[in-house]
Amino acid sequence: MCNIGKSFSGSRALNRVSFDLQPGEIHALVGENGAGKSTLIKILAGVYPSAEHEGEIRIRGAARKFRGVRDSAKAGVAVVHQEIPTVPEMSIAENVLLGRTSQRMGIVQWNELYTTAAKILAELGLKLDTRLPVGGLGVGLKQMIEIAKALSRHANILVLDEPTAALGFAEAKGLFALLSDLRERGLGIIYISHRLEEVFRLSDRITVLRDGCLIGTHSTTEIGHDDVIRMMVGRDLAGTFTAPMRGLKKVVFEARNITARDRTTNRMVVDDVSLTVREGEILGIAGLVGAGRSELLMCLYGAYPGCVTGQLLVDGKKVSITRPSEAIRNGMSLVSEDRKRYGLVLEHSILHNMTMPALSEFSRGFVIDQAREIAACSAMFQRLGIKGASMFASVGSLSGGNQQKVVLAKCLLTKPRVLLLDEPTRGVDVGAKQEIYAEIERLARAGMAVIMVSSELPEILSLSDHVLVMAGGGIVTRFTRANATAEAVMAAASGATRPA
C-alpha cells in the first residue's frame, strides 16, 4: 500500500501512509483509537473503493483497484473482524462456506457441504461435527471458524482485528499456535491489537500509526514496549495506572443468592452468587471465559433473558429489577461487553446515543429541551475527551475507543449510584485506557459504587478495592487488594485452589 490517503468531511483520516507485507510474515499494525488503522484496513478490504481514496495497492507486484469487497476477496484478502460475524442459527459448515454451497439443479448437496467444511477445519487441526449450529459454540471456536472461512477462499493475506479481545488464555494460546503454523505455510498476516505483549510475542515487524500518519516501521527485535507506546501516543505514559486506597463507607448495593439458568438448555450460568458493594468501592470480578461474569452483570441489570432468582437491595431496600429500565430507575447503569450490539445505535448521532436512556432528564412533558441536552452532551464530550467531528456525527463513524467513551458517557448521564462495567476497555488503546481508568477512579472517589468485570488482570488488580473470582458460575475466592496477586487470581480462576 503506497501513499494511501483518505478524508471524511474534510477531516484527514490517512495522510500518505505506506504499508507492506511479506509472505510468511506477521506484521503488527498498532496505534491509538482514531490513528487510522481501521480506515487503512477498510481500504485494503475494498470497503472504501479505489475511487474514494488516494494512493496505490499492489499485490505480488501488480497494481490492483478494488470496486468493492468482492474484488478484494478475489485478490486474496480476507479480514476477520473483532465482532465475529457468524450466523448462529446456521451450521458450522454453512458458516464456513457461506454463499458458496454446492448445488445441483437448485438443491443443496448437504453431505458434500459437511464433508468439504470438515476437510477445511481439519487443515487447521479442528475436528468438529460440521452439522452443529454455530450459536452453541464458544467465542474461540467461532474465531477459528471465521479463519477457516477466510482460508477456504484461498486467501494469501489474512487480517486479524483484535483477535483475542474476547478469548480466554487457553483459547488465545490455541490461536497463537495456529497463526505460527499459517506463517510457516507462507501466509502474510496483518495483526491488529492493543495488547502489546501479544504483538511482541507474535510479530516479525511492527508499524505504528498516529493521527492518520505513519510514524514508523521496525523489526520487533529492534524495538521495545516503551518505544512503541511513545510512538503511539506521542508522549511517555507514567507506567500502569494504580488507584489510591479509598475509605469505604456504607453499603450501597447488595445481591443475595443470585441464580440464573439458560432458558433453552436449563444450564446453570450463575450459581448462588452473593455480593455487596460500598459507597466509593470498586469491586473487581475476575475469571476465565465462560465463568459467568457477564451473565451475572446482566442478571443484576435485569437484562439476562433466562430464568433468574435472588434478591437485590439498593441502599438497604429490596428492589425488583426485571428489565434495564427498572435498573435505571433504581440508580443502576451498565457498560455492556458488546458495545455495538447492546450499547449503541450506530446510525444515530453521538448526541442521541448519549441521551437515549436519560431523556426524562431533558424533557418537559413530551418536549425535549434541546439546549439542555446539547449542553450536557458537550460537557461529557469534553470531560471524556471524545474525538469526533462533532456530537452530531454518527457514532458509527467513531473509532472503537471513542465509541466506548460514548457508552460510558451515556451511562453517566443517567446519574447512577451503582455502575456496572463489563470489559470497560476492550478494544481500547493504551492512551485511552489511562483516561478511562482515571474516570473510573474519579467516579469512585465521588462515592459511586462500581462493579467491574475484566479479562485483563492488571486492570482488575490496579483498580479494585476487592476482587471476586468466578468459575463455573459461582464465586470461588475473594481477595482484598492487599492479598490479590496475578498468580493467586489465576490459580483460583483455573480451579487450582479450593473455593473460599
KEVOLUM-840035 format. One record per residue (C-alpha): x, y, z; residue in three letters; chain; residue number from 1. Coordinates in pm, 1 decimal. Layout:
<pts>
x, y, z, rest, kette, nr
X, Y, Z, ala, A, NUM
...
</pts>
This chain:
<pts>
x, y, z, rest, kette, nr
0.0, 0.0, 0.0, met, A, 1
172.3, 316.1, -121.9, cys, A, 2
94.0, 673.2, -11.5, asn, A, 3
-262.9, 593.7, 91.7, ile, A, 4
-476.4, 898.7, 171.1, gly, A, 5
-839.1, 924.7, 282.9, lys, A, 6
-1057.1, 1210.2, 409.0, ser, A, 7
-1403.6, 1223.7, 566.3, phe, A, 8
-1597.6, 1551.7, 550.0, ser, A, 9
-1275.0, 1749.7, 526.0, gly, A, 10
-1110.8, 1561.7, 813.1, ser, A, 11
-791.0, 1378.7, 715.5, arg, A, 12
-809.4, 1014.5, 833.1, ala, A, 13
-497.9, 891.9, 648.8, leu, A, 14
-213.9, 1105.5, 517.9, asn, A, 15
16.8, 936.3, 264.8, arg, A, 16
53.9, 611.2, 462.0, val, A, 17
261.4, 327.8, 316.9, ser, A, 18
248.7, -30.2, 446.4, phe, A, 19
392.3, -356.0, 310.9, asp, A, 20
353.1, -724.3, 395.3, leu, A, 21
582.3, -1013.0, 307.3, gln, A, 22
478.9, -1377.8, 253.4, pro, A, 23
527.0, -1581.5, 571.4, gly, A, 24
525.1, -1270.4, 793.2, glu, A, 25
312.8, -1149.0, 1081.8, ile, A, 26
316.2, -769.4, 1057.6, his, A, 27
156.0, -589.0, 1353.0, ala, A, 28
-35.7, -267.7, 1290.9, leu, A, 29
-73.7, -62.1, 1609.7, val, A, 30
-185.7, 282.9, 1715.2, gly, A, 31
-433.6, 462.6, 1937.7, glu, A, 32
-803.9, 455.1, 1857.0, asn, A, 33
-856.3, 702.8, 1576.0, gly, A, 34
-499.7, 658.9, 1447.2, ala, A, 35
-626.0, 533.3, 1108.6, gly, A, 36
-579.0, 154.3, 1141.1, lys, A, 37
-941.2, 66.5, 1063.6, ser, A, 38
-953.1, 307.0, 769.1, thr, A, 39
-636.7, 155.7, 620.3, leu, A, 40
-773.3, -197.7, 654.6, ile, A, 41
-1112.3, -99.7, 507.7, lys, A, 42
-929.5, 33.7, 203.9, ile, A, 43
-739.7, -295.0, 169.5, leu, A, 44
-1067.1, -488.5, 212.7, ala, A, 45
-1245.1, -285.0, -54.9, gly, A, 46
-1495.8, -130.3, 186.1, val, A, 47
-1373.2, 205.6, 58.4, tyr, A, 48
-1335.8, 160.8, -322.0, pro, A, 49
-1020.9, 273.1, -503.0, ser, A, 50
-1208.2, 571.5, -647.9, ala, A, 51
-1262.5, 707.4, -296.0, glu, A, 52
-902.6, 715.0, -172.3, his, A, 53
-557.6, 826.3, -283.1, glu, A, 54
-254.7, 604.9, -337.6, gly, A, 55
-199.5, 261.2, -482.0, glu, A, 56
-243.9, -100.3, -373.0, ile, A, 57
-6.2, -358.0, -519.7, arg, A, 58
-35.5, -735.4, -461.9, ile, A, 59
251.8, -953.2, -579.2, arg, A, 60
382.3, -654.3, -773.7, gly, A, 61
62.5, -589.3, -968.9, ala, A, 62
-142.7, -271.7, -913.9, ala, A, 63
-497.5, -351.1, -802.4, arg, A, 64
-809.3, -136.3, -798.9, lys, A, 65
-1097.6, -254.8, -582.1, phe, A, 66
-1453.7, -151.5, -660.4, arg, A, 67
-1577.5, -333.7, -351.0, gly, A, 68
-1517.5, -614.7, -105.3, val, A, 69
-1563.0, -885.6, -370.9, arg, A, 70
-1270.6, -751.1, -572.1, asp, A, 71
-1054.8, -753.0, -259.2, ser, A, 72
-1156.6, -1110.4, -173.0, ala, A, 73
-1080.4, -1225.8, -529.7, lys, A, 74
-734.3, -1071.7, -490.4, ala, A, 75
-673.9, -1295.5, -187.9, gly, A, 76
-750.7, -1058.5, 100.5, val, A, 77
-952.1, -1188.0, 398.1, ala, A, 78
-1042.1, -986.9, 709.5, val, A, 79
-1150.1, -1141.6, 1040.3, val, A, 80
-1321.6, -863.0, 1230.9, his, A, 81
-1326.7, -804.2, 1607.2, gln, A, 82
-1705.4, -856.7, 1618.3, glu, A, 83
-1727.0, -1213.0, 1486.1, ile, A, 84
-1996.5, -1213.8, 1211.0, pro, A, 85
-2109.5, -1576.0, 1231.3, thr, A, 86
-2474.5, -1670.3, 1170.3, val, A, 87
-2567.9, -1850.6, 1496.0, pro, A, 88
-2870.5, -2034.8, 1355.2, glu, A, 89
-2669.0, -2189.5, 1070.9, met, A, 90
-2443.6, -2494.0, 1096.2, ser, A, 91
-2064.7, -2478.8, 1113.5, ile, A, 92
-2047.7, -2598.6, 751.0, ala, A, 93
-2290.0, -2331.1, 629.0, glu, A, 94
-2086.8, -2060.7, 805.7, asn, A, 95
-1753.0, -2181.8, 668.1, val, A, 96
-1889.0, -2200.0, 311.0, leu, A, 97
-2136.3, -1912.8, 338.7, leu, A, 98
-2256.5, -1810.8, -6.7, gly, A, 99
-2068.9, -2098.3, -173.2, arg, A, 100
-2291.0, -2400.4, -105.5, thr, A, 101
-2269.2, -2680.1, -361.6, ser, A, 102
-2598.1, -2709.6, -554.6, gln, A, 103
-2729.4, -2933.6, -827.5, arg, A, 104
-3045.4, -2823.1, -1006.7, met, A, 105
-3105.5, -2577.0, -723.2, gly, A, 106
-3078.1, -2843.1, -449.8, ile, A, 107
-2809.1, -2803.6, -180.7, val, A, 108
-2578.8, -3106.9, -161.1, gln, A, 109
-2566.7, -3126.5, 216.2, trp, A, 110
-2333.0, -3426.0, 253.6, asn, A, 111
-2082.8, -3262.6, 19.9, glu, A, 112
-2115.1, -2937.5, 214.5, leu, A, 113
-2045.4, -3105.8, 550.4, tyr, A, 114
-1754.1, -3308.3, 411.1, thr, A, 115
-1587.7, -3008.1, 245.5, thr, A, 116
-1617.9, -2797.7, 560.8, ala, A, 117
-1475.9, -3082.0, 772.6, ala, A, 118
-1169.5, -3101.5, 544.0, lys, A, 119
-1111.3, -2725.9, 570.9, ile, A, 120
-1135.3, -2737.8, 950.8, leu, A, 121
-908.0, -3042.8, 966.1, ala, A, 122
-634.4, -2838.7, 793.9, glu, A, 123
-648.0, -2609.6, 1097.7, leu, A, 124
-635.5, -2902.3, 1339.2, gly, A, 125
-1006.1, -2880.2, 1425.7, leu, A, 126
-1223.6, -3190.2, 1448.0, lys, A, 127
-1583.3, -3069.5, 1474.2, leu, A, 128
-1923.2, -3201.2, 1375.7, asp, A, 129
-1992.8, -2955.6, 1095.5, thr, A, 130
-2369.5, -3016.2, 1129.9, arg, A, 131
-2377.5, -2841.9, 1468.8, leu, A, 132
-2517.8, -2485.6, 1487.1, pro, A, 133
-2255.9, -2217.8, 1545.7, val, A, 134
-2468.5, -2048.6, 1814.0, gly, A, 135
-2378.4, -2315.3, 2069.4, gly, A, 136
-2000.7, -2273.8, 2027.0, leu, A, 137
-1762.8, -2070.4, 2238.5, gly, A, 138
-1601.5, -1749.5, 2117.1, val, A, 139
-1267.6, -1919.9, 2049.8, gly, A, 140
-1417.7, -2176.9, 1813.4, leu, A, 141
-1621.8, -1909.0, 1636.9, lys, A, 142
-1295.5, -1720.7, 1578.1, gln, A, 143
-1137.1, -2033.9, 1428.7, met, A, 144
-1439.9, -2085.3, 1202.9, ile, A, 145
-1402.9, -1731.8, 1068.2, glu, A, 146
-1035.5, -1800.3, 994.5, ile, A, 147
-1135.3, -2126.5, 824.7, ala, A, 148
-1387.5, -1933.6, 614.9, lys, A, 149
-1113.7, -1690.3, 511.2, ala, A, 150
-867.4, -1966.0, 420.4, leu, A, 151
-1133.8, -2159.2, 226.3, ser, A, 152
-1141.4, -1864.4, -12.7, arg, A, 153
-770.0, -1924.8, -81.4, his, A, 154
-664.2, -1602.2, 87.0, ala, A, 155
-294.4, -1522.5, 94.2, asn, A, 156
-337.9, -1204.8, 302.9, ile, A, 157
-512.4, -1253.4, 637.6, leu, A, 158
-608.9, -951.4, 850.1, val, A, 159
-696.3, -1008.4, 1216.9, leu, A, 160
-856.3, -718.5, 1405.2, asp, A, 161
-824.1, -757.2, 1785.8, glu, A, 162
-849.9, -1137.0, 1755.1, pro, A, 163
-805.7, -1212.1, 2126.5, thr, A, 164
-1037.7, -941.1, 2263.2, ala, A, 165
-1299.5, -1198.3, 2367.0, ala, A, 166
-1073.7, -1502.6, 2414.6, leu, A, 167
-957.7, -1668.7, 2733.3, gly, A, 168
-594.8, -1771.0, 2795.7, phe, A, 169
-631.1, -2125.2, 2659.4, ala, A, 170
-823.2, -2008.4, 2350.1, glu, A, 171
-567.3, -1735.7, 2278.9, ala, A, 172
-285.0, -1988.6, 2311.9, lys, A, 173
-454.7, -2206.8, 2050.6, gly, A, 174
-493.3, -1909.4, 1817.1, leu, A, 175
-124.2, -1817.7, 1852.4, phe, A, 176
-22.9, -2173.0, 1761.3, ala, A, 177
-246.7, -2160.2, 1453.9, leu, A, 178
-103.3, -1825.3, 1340.5, leu, A, 179
251.9, -1953.9, 1376.1, ser, A, 180
156.9, -2251.5, 1159.3, asp, A, 181
-4.3, -2027.5, 895.9, leu, A, 182
308.4, -1812.6, 887.9, arg, A, 183
515.5, -2126.2, 823.3, glu, A, 184
284.6, -2206.6, 530.0, arg, A, 185
373.2, -1870.0, 373.1, gly, A, 186
58.7, -1671.6, 456.3, leu, A, 187
101.6, -1298.0, 511.4, gly, A, 188
-78.7, -1188.1, 829.5, ile, A, 189
-165.9, -833.5, 940.1, ile, A, 190
-220.9, -842.6, 1317.2, tyr, A, 191
-404.6, -551.5, 1482.3, ile, A, 192
-406.6, -547.6, 1863.1, ser, A, 193
-384.9, -310.4, 2158.0, his, A, 194
-226.9, -587.8, 2366.6, arg, A, 195
140.1, -516.5, 2315.8, leu, A, 196
253.8, -838.2, 2485.9, glu, A, 197
82.3, -1028.9, 2203.5, glu, A, 198
229.8, -801.1, 1940.1, val, A, 199
583.1, -863.8, 2065.6, phe, A, 200
519.7, -1235.7, 2107.6, arg, A, 201
388.3, -1294.0, 1755.6, leu, A, 202
501.5, -1031.0, 1509.8, ser, A, 203
806.8, -1002.1, 1286.5, asp, A, 204
760.0, -628.7, 1226.1, arg, A, 205
557.4, -350.1, 1387.0, ile, A, 206
409.8, -47.0, 1209.2, thr, A, 207
281.9, 243.6, 1420.8, val, A, 208
18.3, 494.3, 1306.3, leu, A, 209
-74.6, 814.6, 1486.6, arg, A, 210
-335.7, 1071.7, 1380.7, asp, A, 211
-354.4, 922.1, 1031.9, gly, A, 212
21.1, 937.5, 974.6, cys, A, 213
286.7, 668.1, 951.3, leu, A, 214
519.1, 709.4, 1249.8, ile, A, 215
748.1, 419.3, 1169.7, gly, A, 216
801.9, 52.1, 1087.3, thr, A, 217
1053.4, -151.2, 1287.0, his, A, 218
1166.3, -507.7, 1330.5, ser, A, 219
1013.8, -643.9, 1651.4, thr, A, 220
1355.5, -748.4, 1780.7, thr, A, 221
1490.3, -395.0, 1744.7, glu, A, 222
1230.1, -201.3, 1945.2, ile, A, 223
1087.6, -213.8, 2298.6, gly, A, 224
742.9, -179.2, 2456.5, his, A, 225
809.1, 173.0, 2582.6, asp, A, 226
931.9, 282.5, 2239.3, asp, A, 227
611.1, 159.2, 2074.3, val, A, 228
390.3, 329.0, 2333.9, ile, A, 229
582.8, 654.4, 2289.6, arg, A, 230
535.6, 633.1, 1912.5, met, A, 231
163.7, 555.5, 1951.4, met, A, 232
72.6, 836.5, 2190.5, val, A, 233
343.8, 1090.9, 2119.1, gly, A, 234
433.6, 1111.7, 2487.3, arg, A, 235
556.7, 899.7, 2777.0, asp, A, 236
297.2, 728.0, 2996.3, leu, A, 237
377.6, 713.6, 3364.4, ala, A, 238
351.2, 335.7, 3395.2, gly, A, 239
45.0, 135.6, 3489.3, thr, A, 240
-245.1, 323.8, 3645.8, phe, A, 241
-289.6, 238.3, 4013.9, thr, A, 242
-590.4, 371.8, 4201.7, ala, A, 243
-519.2, 506.1, 4552.2, pro, A, 244
-682.1, 342.4, 4853.7, met, A, 245
-1016.8, 495.5, 4944.4, arg, A, 246
-1207.8, 497.0, 5272.0, gly, A, 247
-1513.2, 276.7, 5214.9, leu, A, 248
-1848.2, 383.8, 5362.8, lys, A, 249
-2199.7, 240.3, 5377.8, lys, A, 250
-2328.0, -46.6, 5165.7, val, A, 251
-2499.2, 89.7, 4853.2, val, A, 252
-2581.0, -231.1, 4667.9, phe, A, 253
-2631.6, -590.1, 4773.2, glu, A, 254
-2712.6, -904.9, 4575.1, ala, A, 255
-2827.8, -1217.5, 4757.5, arg, A, 256
-2826.3, -1570.9, 4619.0, asn, A, 257
-2844.9, -1472.7, 4252.1, ile, A, 258
-2900.4, -1779.7, 4037.0, thr, A, 259
-2965.1, -1790.7, 3663.0, ala, A, 260
-3041.0, -2070.8, 3419.1, arg, A, 261
-3030.5, -2072.8, 3042.0, asp, A, 262
-3389.6, -2098.8, 2917.5, arg, A, 263
-3302.7, -2329.7, 2628.9, thr, A, 264
-3059.9, -2575.7, 2791.3, thr, A, 265
-3158.4, -2525.8, 3158.7, asn, A, 266
-2783.6, -2497.7, 3226.7, arg, A, 267
-2684.4, -2307.7, 3541.2, met, A, 268
-2487.9, -1997.8, 3430.4, val, A, 269
-2486.5, -1808.8, 3763.7, val, A, 270
-2482.1, -2027.0, 4074.6, asp, A, 271
-2595.7, -1875.6, 4408.3, asp, A, 272
-2383.8, -1557.7, 4395.4, val, A, 273
-2398.1, -1301.4, 4676.7, ser, A, 274
-2202.0, -977.4, 4693.2, leu, A, 275
-2205.0, -630.0, 4847.7, thr, A, 276
-2059.8, -302.8, 4718.8, val, A, 277
-1998.6, 4.9, 4932.3, arg, A, 278
-2005.9, 371.5, 4850.5, glu, A, 279
-1679.2, 461.3, 4679.7, gly, A, 280
-1576.6, 97.6, 4624.9, glu, A, 281
-1455.1, -65.7, 4304.5, ile, A, 282
-1536.3, -436.4, 4319.5, leu, A, 283
-1346.4, -633.3, 4055.7, gly, A, 284
-1474.8, -964.9, 3920.3, ile, A, 285
-1215.8, -1190.8, 3756.7, ala, A, 286
-1241.1, -1532.2, 3593.3, gly, A, 287
-1190.3, -1722.7, 3270.8, leu, A, 288
-1418.9, -1706.2, 2966.5, val, A, 289
-1743.1, -1889.2, 3047.8, gly, A, 290
-1715.2, -1834.6, 3423.4, ala, A, 291
-2046.7, -1645.6, 3430.9, gly, A, 292
-1913.6, -1293.0, 3489.2, arg, A, 293
-2104.0, -1116.9, 3209.8, ser, A, 294
-2417.3, -1319.1, 3284.3, glu, A, 295
-2400.8, -1204.8, 3647.6, leu, A, 296
-2390.1, -836.2, 3549.6, leu, A, 297
-2679.1, -886.1, 3308.8, met, A, 298
-2878.8, -1051.7, 3588.9, cys, A, 299
-2812.9, -757.4, 3821.2, leu, A, 300
-2922.3, -518.4, 3545.1, tyr, A, 301
-3238.5, -711.3, 3457.1, gly, A, 302
-3107.1, -791.5, 3108.8, ala, A, 303
-3046.6, -1166.7, 3127.5, tyr, A, 304
-3301.6, -1349.6, 2908.8, pro, A, 305
-3309.4, -1671.1, 3113.7, gly, A, 306
-3465.6, -1760.7, 3448.5, cys, A, 307
-3320.9, -1552.2, 3735.9, val, A, 308
-3384.4, -1584.4, 4110.7, thr, A, 309
-3245.8, -1398.8, 4413.5, gly, A, 310
-3277.4, -1062.8, 4585.4, gln, A, 311
-3133.8, -718.1, 4509.4, leu, A, 312
-3108.1, -430.4, 4757.6, leu, A, 313
-3022.8, -66.1, 4684.1, val, A, 314
-2948.7, 147.3, 4992.1, asp, A, 315
-3085.8, -133.4, 5208.3, gly, A, 316
-3423.4, -152.0, 5031.3, lys, A, 317
-3532.5, -456.1, 4830.4, lys, A, 318
-3591.0, -371.0, 4465.2, val, A, 319
-3741.2, -567.8, 4177.5, ser, A, 320
-3534.2, -541.5, 3860.6, ile, A, 321
-3659.1, -749.8, 3569.7, thr, A, 322
-3566.0, -513.5, 3287.0, arg, A, 323
-3298.3, -244.3, 3227.8, pro, A, 324
-3547.8, 43.1, 3259.7, ser, A, 325
-3616.9, -67.2, 3619.5, glu, A, 326
-3243.8, -82.1, 3688.0, ala, A, 327
-3200.2, 274.2, 3562.3, ile, A, 328
-3491.1, 394.3, 3780.2, arg, A, 329
-3318.9, 233.7, 4078.6, asn, A, 330
-2991.6, 414.2, 4013.5, gly, A, 331
-2800.9, 149.9, 3816.3, met, A, 332
-2631.1, 162.3, 3477.5, ser, A, 333
-2437.6, -90.7, 3267.3, leu, A, 334
-2148.6, -54.3, 3023.6, val, A, 335
-2202.4, -378.7, 2830.8, ser, A, 336
-1936.6, -613.3, 2697.1, glu, A, 337
-2055.9, -578.6, 2334.6, asp, A, 338
-2092.2, -205.9, 2269.1, arg, A, 339
-2214.0, -244.5, 1910.5, lys, A, 340
-2483.1, -498.7, 1994.6, arg, A, 341
-2606.7, -370.7, 2330.8, tyr, A, 342
-2459.5, -25.1, 2387.4, gly, A, 343
-2503.7, 186.7, 2074.6, leu, A, 344
-2727.4, 261.3, 1777.5, val, A, 345
-2450.9, 310.0, 1522.6, leu, A, 346
-2662.2, 500.6, 1267.2, glu, A, 347
-2769.1, 763.2, 1522.7, his, A, 348
-2569.2, 1065.7, 1632.8, ser, A, 349
-2333.8, 1075.8, 1929.7, ile, A, 350
-2578.4, 1318.6, 2091.7, leu, A, 351
-2880.9, 1089.0, 2061.5, his, A, 352
-2683.8, 784.6, 2177.5, asn, A, 353
-2568.8, 969.1, 2488.4, met, A, 354
-2911.2, 1094.0, 2592.8, thr, A, 355
-3122.9, 793.3, 2491.1, met, A, 356
-3153.5, 635.8, 2839.7, pro, A, 357
-3180.4, 972.6, 3017.1, ala, A, 358
-3435.0, 1163.1, 2807.3, leu, A, 359
-3650.5, 1228.9, 3115.0, ser, A, 360
-3365.7, 1449.2, 3241.9, glu, A, 361
-3400.2, 1675.0, 2937.9, phe, A, 362
-3777.1, 1666.8, 2883.2, ser, A, 363
-4060.8, 1892.6, 2981.0, arg, A, 364
-4369.6, 1684.8, 2928.2, gly, A, 365
-4336.1, 1543.4, 2579.1, phe, A, 366
-4091.5, 1810.4, 2458.7, val, A, 367
-3712.1, 1767.3, 2476.4, ile, A, 368
-3519.5, 2072.5, 2592.4, asp, A, 369
-3257.0, 2059.4, 2319.3, gln, A, 370
-3044.6, 2336.3, 2470.2, ala, A, 371
-3004.6, 2138.1, 2795.8, arg, A, 372
-2948.1, 1815.8, 2601.4, glu, A, 373
-2672.6, 1971.4, 2389.2, ile, A, 374
-2511.2, 2139.5, 2690.6, ala, A, 375
-2498.5, 1812.3, 2888.4, ala, A, 376
-2354.1, 1619.5, 2594.0, cys, A, 377
-2099.7, 1890.1, 2518.1, ser, A, 378
-1975.9, 1876.6, 2876.9, ala, A, 379
-1947.0, 1496.1, 2861.3, met, A, 380
-1776.3, 1520.8, 2519.5, phe, A, 381
-1506.5, 1737.5, 2674.8, gln, A, 382
-1485.6, 1550.4, 3005.5, arg, A, 383
-1414.4, 1211.6, 2844.7, leu, A, 384
-1201.3, 1350.6, 2561.9, gly, A, 385
-1415.4, 1200.9, 2285.4, ile, A, 386
-1254.6, 1252.0, 1943.6, lys, A, 387
-1513.0, 1306.4, 1671.3, gly, A, 388
-1613.6, 1562.4, 1411.2, ala, A, 389
-1897.5, 1683.0, 1638.3, ser, A, 390
-2161.1, 1545.0, 1871.6, met, A, 391
-2399.8, 1542.6, 1572.4, phe, A, 392
-2184.0, 1293.1, 1376.8, ala, A, 393
-2299.6, 931.4, 1368.7, ser, A, 394
-2149.9, 723.0, 1646.8, val, A, 395
-2064.9, 457.0, 1385.4, gly, A, 396
-1806.4, 695.5, 1236.4, ser, A, 397
-1600.1, 689.9, 1557.8, leu, A, 398
-1311.4, 459.2, 1639.3, ser, A, 399
-1373.1, 174.3, 1883.1, gly, A, 400
-1218.8, 355.2, 2179.8, gly, A, 401
-1425.7, 667.0, 2123.4, asn, A, 402
-1740.3, 456.0, 2085.6, gln, A, 403
-1657.5, 303.2, 2425.5, gln, A, 404
-1632.7, 652.3, 2574.5, lys, A, 405
-1977.8, 733.6, 2432.8, val, A, 406
-2119.1, 422.6, 2603.5, val, A, 407
-1965.4, 535.8, 2932.8, leu, A, 408
-2099.0, 890.2, 2883.3, ala, A, 409
-2447.7, 750.8, 2810.7, lys, A, 410
-2440.6, 562.2, 3140.7, cys, A, 411
-2312.8, 858.5, 3341.0, leu, A, 412
-2591.4, 1086.1, 3212.3, leu, A, 413
-2842.6, 864.3, 3396.7, thr, A, 414
-2663.2, 970.3, 3721.8, lys, A, 415
-2624.9, 617.2, 3861.2, pro, A, 416
-2543.7, 521.7, 4220.2, arg, A, 417
-2418.5, 180.9, 4101.1, val, A, 418
-2212.6, 146.9, 3781.7, leu, A, 419
-2166.7, -196.9, 3623.2, leu, A, 420
-1867.4, -221.8, 3388.7, leu, A, 421
-1824.9, -527.0, 3164.5, asp, A, 422
-1483.1, -519.8, 2992.4, glu, A, 423
-1471.7, -136.0, 3002.9, pro, A, 424
-1150.5, -105.8, 2796.7, thr, A, 425
-1199.4, -385.4, 2540.3, arg, A, 426
-1050.4, -276.3, 2208.0, gly, A, 427
-921.5, 49.2, 2360.6, val, A, 428
-566.4, 174.9, 2308.7, asp, A, 429
-314.5, 238.4, 2585.8, val, A, 430
-367.8, 614.3, 2597.8, gly, A, 431
-748.2, 593.6, 2612.7, ala, A, 432
-722.9, 320.4, 2877.0, lys, A, 433
-541.3, 556.1, 3109.8, gln, A, 434
-816.8, 814.7, 3059.7, glu, A, 435
-1092.6, 561.6, 3129.6, ile, A, 436
-909.0, 434.4, 3439.2, tyr, A, 437
-880.2, 788.5, 3569.9, ala, A, 438
-1253.4, 846.6, 3511.1, glu, A, 439
-1347.9, 523.7, 3693.3, ile, A, 440
-1130.4, 625.8, 3986.6, glu, A, 441
-1282.6, 975.7, 3988.1, arg, A, 442
-1633.3, 826.2, 3998.9, leu, A, 443
-1541.9, 600.5, 4291.5, ala, A, 444
-1380.6, 890.2, 4475.9, arg, A, 445
-1707.1, 1083.2, 4431.3, ala, A, 446
-1894.1, 799.6, 4607.4, gly, A, 447
-2020.6, 582.8, 4321.6, met, A, 448
-2027.3, 205.1, 4378.2, ala, A, 449
-1857.3, 28.1, 4086.5, val, A, 450
-1866.3, -340.8, 3987.8, ile, A, 451
-1612.7, -416.7, 3715.4, met, A, 452
-1564.4, -733.3, 3509.2, val, A, 453
-1240.2, -754.5, 3313.4, ser, A, 454
-1030.8, -1021.9, 3144.2, ser, A, 455
-719.8, -808.2, 3187.8, glu, A, 456
-569.3, -892.5, 3526.0, leu, A, 457
-355.5, -576.7, 3555.1, pro, A, 458
-678.4, -376.6, 3515.8, glu, A, 459
-851.5, -570.5, 3795.1, ile, A, 460
-553.0, -563.2, 4029.3, leu, A, 461
-469.0, -194.6, 3987.2, ser, A, 462
-821.9, -54.7, 4021.1, leu, A, 463
-1014.4, -284.6, 4255.6, ser, A, 464
-1052.5, -249.7, 4631.1, asp, A, 465
-1174.0, -610.7, 4647.6, his, A, 466
-1163.4, -891.2, 4390.6, val, A, 467
-1410.2, -1176.7, 4347.4, leu, A, 468
-1303.4, -1472.2, 4133.3, val, A, 469
-1572.5, -1667.1, 3946.5, met, A, 470
-1559.3, -2017.0, 3798.5, ala, A, 471
-1843.5, -2238.7, 3686.2, gly, A, 472
-2099.5, -1966.8, 3754.4, gly, A, 473
-2010.0, -1924.4, 4122.1, gly, A, 474
-1769.3, -1724.4, 4338.1, ile, A, 475
-1472.7, -1942.1, 4433.6, val, A, 476
-1245.7, -1690.7, 4609.4, thr, A, 477
-1248.9, -1337.0, 4747.3, arg, A, 478
-941.0, -1117.1, 4776.3, phe, A, 479
-862.0, -778.1, 4925.6, thr, A, 480
-632.0, -554.7, 4726.0, arg, A, 481
-350.7, -635.7, 4968.7, ala, A, 482
-353.2, -1011.0, 4900.1, asn, A, 483
-470.3, -1017.1, 4535.6, ala, A, 484
-185.6, -1120.6, 4305.1, thr, A, 485
-195.7, -1228.8, 3942.1, ala, A, 486
-75.9, -1577.2, 4037.4, glu, A, 487
-337.8, -1620.6, 4312.1, ala, A, 488
-624.6, -1492.2, 4097.2, val, A, 489
-533.5, -1715.0, 3800.8, met, A, 490
-492.6, -2018.0, 4027.7, ala, A, 491
-841.2, -1961.1, 4168.8, ala, A, 492
-996.1, -1898.5, 3826.5, ala, A, 493
-848.4, -2216.8, 3682.5, ser, A, 494
-954.6, -2432.1, 3978.1, gly, A, 495
-607.7, -2474.5, 4127.4, ala, A, 496
-722.3, -2353.1, 4470.8, thr, A, 497
-1009.0, -2456.2, 4690.8, arg, A, 498
-1326.8, -2245.2, 4697.3, pro, A, 499
-1335.6, -1984.6, 4972.8, ala, A, 500
</pts>
